[in-house]
């Protein structure tokens, strides 16, 4: 992925429109979901820069990713969410590891929101789980979502809690898609094992040299086997590290 143009919008809709024009957002589903969640509510003290396509610090030595990175992650996950719902009646289940200030968690919530009789943007509805290793960021995520997207929490579409990103949420698995918002220094096998067969994990990997990888699960097994997964390097990136708690 090569990305040289830095978008700067007047508002959320204008920012997304620029991402569309530059080929970063290519699907109507991602466009609609991103337009519905105002990044300004998640910029944490830097609201004047909310519509610039750049990462922003949010505290705890963490950042909210640039809009083009969030858009790319959404576009990479989307085919797996759509594929699932062409075959089954079950609702989608998505895990956002390192929810930070909550923006991507909320956008994922809008993708699957079927509350109060709504027609979800993708599939037949679902649930999004956001976790972060920093309790302050978990609180921040909830506060930010409640600014304009509180219905996602109130209606049970989104659930946010403290959690170790390396361990995920095994009691809530399997997931159709998992997004990781920090760089793992090795393949996160515990997260990989929480994927549903046919699901995908989007994760930055590496220490000095990092890249986004898409990992798809091919086969069900009670133990990790490398052959049960397909790993594809997408493009180089620079992310904060995924915190080890042990």
JOCORMO-V864188 format. One record per helix or strand. SS is the DSSP state (~ for helix, > for strand). FROM is the first residue (numbers start at 1). LEN is the number of residues. Records with the same first field share a line. If there is no record, write none. Layout:
SS: FROM-LEN + FROM-LEN
This chain:
>: 8-1 + 52-1 + 56-4 + 62-3 + 92-6 + 126-7 + 158-5 + 175-6 + 183-2 + 195-11 + 210-8 + 229-9 + 241-1
~: 12-10 + 28-9 + 39-4 + 47-3 + 67-19 + 103-10 + 115-3 + 135-14 + 150-5 + 170-3 + 189-4 + 226-3
